[in-house]
Amino acid sequence: MTTHTLPLRTTRKRALALSAAALAAALTLSACGGARTAEGTAGTASASGGASCVDTSGDSIKIGFLNSLSGTMAISEQTVRDSLDLAAEEINAAGGVLGKQLQIVAEDGASEPTVFAEKAEKLISSDCVAAVFGGWTSSSRKAMLPVFESKNSLLFYPVQYEGLEASPNIFYTGATTNQQIIPGMDYLAEQGKKKVFLVGSDYVFPRTANKIINAYAEANDIEIVGEEYAPLGHTDFATIVNKLKSSGADAVFNTLNGDSNVAFFKEYKNVGMTADTVPVVSVSIAEEEVGGIGVDNVVGQLTAWNYYQTVESPENETFVAAFKEKYGENRPTSDPMEAAYTSLYLWKGMVEKAGSFDVAAIQEAADGVSFDAPEGTVTVNGDNHHIAKTAYIGEIGPDGLIYSIWESDGPIEPDPFLEGYDWAEGLS
Amino acid sequence: MSAATGTATTPWWQRSTVRVAGGVAVAAVVLFGIAPAVLSDFRLNLLAKFLCLAMVAVGIGLAWGRGGMLVLGQGVFFGIGGYLMAMHMKLADAGPGGVPDFLRLYGDGVVPGWWEPLRSPVVTVLAILVLPAGIAALLGLAVFRRRVRGAYFAILSQALAAAFAILLVGQQKVTGGTNGLNGFRSFFGYDLADPINKRMLYFIAAGVLIAMVVVVRLLMNSRYGELLVAVRDQENRVRFLGYDPANVKVVAYAIAACFAGIGGALFAPVVGIISPADVGVIPSIGFLVGVAIGGRATLLGPVLGAVAVSWAETGLSEQFPSFWTYFQGALFILVVAFLPQGFASLGTLWRRRRGTPADAPDDPPTTHPSAPGSSPDADDDAQHAADSARTAGRHA
């Protein structure tokens, strides 16, 4: 019986496979055909030697916004997208850039580095945008960097990060380590803290930050009494907090990200530690996250950033008011949002100084471009493409907002490779 | 209904070898002729990426569709292939004796001994071909000998993918952590920034994929292929006939792993990055989705499904960046609800509706329980699950 049915079965299979092939081939072909017509001349232009295909002839100019709108990072990156949209709206209302209205091409990075690389390439070669704004995680930036360098386009990256990088094609408008981590440690040292415990999520930023903190501690007579990592999304902190308690630490430096903070601070409170005795300095908790963690769990704890919603300046008042008017009274503003907002204005400043949207002209003109940002005046460093920023140590208030209790003497010059610090030798 | 009449009346254009040759020719014309002519460099590179994912799908089609092994952890083999190739490119970029940038940034500034052999292109290629298949063979022997199957095997393979991703993240000093490996400048000496070389990579991927499909087609029509289907449908009967089902399964699993490894190895230079996000649980399930949507038990269903799903994701997310995921979800629901055997079953449905008189009385669905695309296959799956549950119960 088997011998009779088998050949018949395979014949059937074959016919089936063939029809499926024809169907899907037609599908794929039409798909590819569609993609091409949509691109028009753009594709051929980029093929001819990577020359820029940016169209500056009309009365509008295209720029790209690339943030994760789906996936695990969407909750954070959506806030950045919102403030980028606000900045674009304001700039357009005020007459645009070099008289051209901004035309936004929006893309979703989907919280995946490969998607960021793919969409960045699409924005540059298919949409021919003049610059791209976005990215959050280090892995998304690392994935996009080769794309922007090989296509010679510009990325404005708005999030504090682990430093040790300076690409001519990226402008970093968030803090590098000497504008956030080191001021945080300076503050603890000033407070006479001698035993610091490090806790962080297991990825590149915490590990690099802690490498720097270890070097700093060695040079400044501070003992690192423990260094613990939890996988991203980890929520069981009993072991780590017990280690922390028994280590005799008098301060904690926290580089945990996302949900893990909720579990960590609850456990920290459970074992009876308080901000008065063993304060926790966090570098990934901003206004947006405080609500999620629960104000009760983190009130009185410290943060290190370059902007808080409570910063007192006329520029910040305008920014906060405009943001709340557009998105609602209950939406807070935070450091990455402000850095993204600032990045669009800095690009505008560079373009206007250069008098052109050309990448080389912008790179040439970038040095010294400054903007009266909500966080205070920021200035672009033409050598490393970072910006000078003021560091603020903040204390989380009972209203969920963060209030500055210490600030650096004016804006700190960016030093991504920590070349100005003797103790940091050999880190990069 | 006899096979003899079938053979006698088969026109020449329906004969097996002719159709395979014809299929290869059509694929070659589409992939080597039409696609490069009509697509921009960017879209062509995107297609190359989809072809790499389709390579994994071809293997899954063999292991899952034909062999009944729900391989939920192909990301492991994809990742091994990808990281091997990526590490070779990093070492080659660093020059003889050089240290790749990420090892200086996150590590101790020395190349660990076990990365060293990958400086050689020959060792790298051999490792990509042998390591994933070897690991799968060892693992398969250990697992299938103990008659672990069904959901238990699926969970095991998925746990492996999770563990692999966690290991990569945890060993940041030597693997680059969450950032993975990226910023490759050359591929076996060819500058990756040059569009011509990107095009060459696409042609390599297309050629490799066609070769894989031919290999699977040969396997499917061989004695081994029939045995594999037999093991899928009635493992115990095959055992009673004197075969060792474990060996049959190991071969399919190892081939699937090898294909996934090659897919990963080409993915790294095509996309320019390989990171734990490409090898963990979610991408491993992602590989499966395309196969399921295309039609897992058919030859071309997995390939076309994988390419179509990836293309749809890209296309939809470009058109509707803020709510494309809803469309994606709707597509999956539609397929699961109405086409449980994937889009390949559309062909069967269509032919059945047309009701070819010669076919209809010949082909009552009940006589061919494992014919792909026919609804009784679902019943068969249920039978499967019941079987596995019983077996597992016995061995628990």
Boltz contact constraints between the chains, C-beta under 6 A:
constraints:
  - contact:
      token1: [A, 4]
      token2: [B, 3]
      max_distance: 6.0
  - contact:
      token1: [A, 7]
      token2: [B, 3]
      max_distance: 6.0
  - contact:
      token1: [A, 8]
      token2: [B, 3]
      max_distance: 6.0
  - contact:
      token1: [A, 9]
      token2: [B, 368]
      max_distance: 6.0
  - contact:
      token1: [A, 9]
      token2: [B, 371]
      max_distance: 6.0
  - contact:
      token1: [A, 12]
      token2: [B, 371]
      max_distance: 6.0
  - contact:
      token1: [A, 16]
      token2: [B, 347]
      max_distance: 6.0
  - contact:
      token1: [A, 16]
      token2: [B, 348]
      max_distance: 6.0
  - contact:
      token1: [A, 16]
      token2: [B, 373]
      max_distance: 6.0
  - contact:
      token1: [A, 17]
      token2: [B, 298]
      max_distance: 6.0
  - contact:
      token1: [A, 17]
      token2: [B, 299]
      max_distance: 6.0
  - contact:
      token1: [A, 17]
      token2: [B, 300]
      max_distance: 6.0
  - contact:
      token1: [A, 19]
      token2: [B, 347]
      max_distance: 6.0
  - contact:
      token1: [A, 20]
      token2: [B, 298]
      max_distance: 6.0
  - contact:
      token1: [A, 20]
      token2: [B, 300]
      max_distance: 6.0
  - contact:
      token1: [A, 20]
      token2: [B, 301]
      max_distance: 6.0
  - contact:
      token1: [A, 20]
      token2: [B, 344]
      max_distance: 6.0
  - contact:
      token1: [A, 20]
      token2: [B, 347]
      max_distance: 6.0
  - contact:
      token1: [A, 21]
      token2: [B, 300]
      max_distance: 6.0
  - contact:
      token1: [A, 24]
      token2: [B, 304]
      max_distance: 6.0
  - contact:
      token1: [A, 27]
      token2: [B, 308]
      max_distance: 6.0
  - contact:
      token1: [A, 31]
      token2: [B, 311]
      max_distance: 6.0
  - contact:
      token1: [A, 32]
      token2: [B, 39]
      max_distance: 6.0
  - contact:
      token1: [A, 35]
      token2: [B, 43]
      max_distance: 6.0
  - contact:
      token1: [A, 36]
      token2: [B, 38]
      max_distance: 6.0
  - contact:
      token1: [A, 36]
      token2: [B, 39]
      max_distance: 6.0
  - contact:
      token1: [A, 39]
      token2: [B, 40]
      max_distance: 6.0
  - contact:
      token1: [A, 43]
      token2: [B, 40]
      max_distance: 6.0
  - contact:
      token1: [A, 47]
      token2: [B, 41]
      max_distance: 6.0
  - contact:
      token1: [A, 47]
      token2: [B, 195]
      max_distance: 6.0
  - contact:
      token1: [A, 69]
      token2: [B, 321]
      max_distance: 6.0
  - contact:
      token1: [A, 69]
      token2: [B, 322]
      max_distance: 6.0
  - contact:
      token1: [A, 70]
      token2: [B, 325]
      max_distance: 6.0
  - contact:
      token1: [A, 106]
      token2: [B, 321]
      max_distance: 6.0
  - contact:
      token1: [A, 107]
      token2: [B, 321]
      max_distance: 6.0
  - contact:
      token1: [A, 108]
      token2: [B, 317]
      max_distance: 6.0
  - contact:
      token1: [A, 108]
      token2: [B, 321]
      max_distance: 6.0
  - contact:
      token1: [A, 112]
      token2: [B, 277]
      max_distance: 6.0
  - contact:
      token1: [A, 113]
      token2: [B, 273]
      max_distance: 6.0
  - contact:
      token1: [A, 113]
      token2: [B, 275]
      max_distance: 6.0
  - contact:
      token1: [A, 113]
      token2: [B, 277]
      max_distance: 6.0
  - contact:
      token1: [A, 114]
      token2: [B, 271]
      max_distance: 6.0
  - contact:
      token1: [A, 114]
      token2: [B, 273]
      max_distance: 6.0
  - contact:
      token1: [A, 117]
      token2: [B, 272]
      max_distance: 6.0
  - contact:
      token1: [A, 117]
      token2: [B, 273]
      max_distance: 6.0
  - contact:
      token1: [A, 121]
      token2: [B, 42]
      max_distance: 6.0
  - contact:
      token1: [A, 125]
      token2: [B, 42]
      max_distance: 6.0
  - contact:
      token1: [A, 126]
      token2: [B, 42]
      max_distance: 6.0
  - contact:
      token1: [A, 138]
      token2: [B, 179]
      max_distance: 6.0
  - contact:
      token1: [A, 139]
      token2: [B, 178]
      max_distance: 6.0
  - contact:
      token1: [A, 139]
      token2: [B, 179]
      max_distance: 6.0
  - contact:
      token1: [A, 139]
      token2: [B, 275]
      max_distance: 6.0
  - contact:
      token1: [A, 142]
      token2: [B, 179]
      max_distance: 6.0
  - contact:
      token1: [A, 142]
      token2: [B, 182]
      max_distance: 6.0
  - contact:
      token1: [A, 143]
      token2: [B, 182]
      max_distance: 6.0
  - contact:
      token1: [A, 143]
      token2: [B, 273]
      max_distance: 6.0
  - contact:
      token1: [A, 146]
      token2: [B, 183]
      max_distance: 6.0
  - contact:
      token1: [A, 146]
      token2: [B, 272]
      max_distance: 6.0
  - contact:
      token1: [A, 150]
      token2: [B, 193]
      max_distance: 6.0
  - contact:
      token1: [A, 164]
      token2: [B, 105]
      max_distance: 6.0
  - contact:
      token1: [A, 202]
      token2: [B, 169]
      max_distance: 6.0
  - contact:
      token1: [A, 203]
      token2: [B, 177]
      max_distance: 6.0
  - contact:
      token1: [A, 203]
      token2: [B, 178]
      max_distance: 6.0
  - contact:
      token1: [A, 204]
      token2: [B, 177]
      max_distance: 6.0
  - contact:
      token1: [A, 204]
      token2: [B, 178]
      max_distance: 6.0
  - contact:
      token1: [A, 204]
      token2: [B, 179]
      max_distance: 6.0
  - contact:
      token1: [A, 207]
      token2: [B, 172]
      max_distance: 6.0
